[in-house]
Amino acid sequence: MLQGEKVTLRALKRDDLHRLWAFQNDVEFEILTGGPPWEPQSLERLERNFEESLVKDERNGPNFAIEADGQFIGTCGLFRYDQTTQICELGIGIGDRRYWGHGYGRDAIRTLLVYGFQIRNLHKIWLIVNDDNPRAIHSYLACGFVEEGRLRKHVWSNGRYLDLVQMGILRSEWEEAHQQQVQPPLASS
């Protein structure tokens, strides 16, 4: 587990699936997270996918449940690894609305950056976000990400075309900023 100031990042558990199902069926939340147009998700499908991942007997990879105040509030992770360049993409979603706008997502991102740069030895972490999500963009900027590019009117979301903003942070940028911050400790399991 990884411990931030407000959140703990841990493996997803079977007990989390019902809340995750509710998050994934919240149309507003799913629109904010970007990606393809929202489609309903069945609890049975989510449970089957979870069970299949257990049967494979593999580690969960760098995909984490976000826990705050003893509750599962969302997910985050690193994916699309490029082994040659040591870069990957970051994704996050706080599904519990009570935790929106209070710094929980920012803390999860900062904790995930420690994991990516210190433990995974990454060179760069990048992400994409729709331009109609200023709260997320503000959080990414506060964590040290910079806008690297913009694809104009590239995404169809909620009845209109939006710009897709690509942001990134280099390890050297994170190290420079990180020297002034306290490192989130690894939690003991």
Summary of the structure (lengths in Angstrom):
residues: 189
radius of gyration: 16.4
end to end distance: 6.3
largest distance: 46.1
contacts: 530
relative contact order: 0.17
helix: 35%
strand: 33%
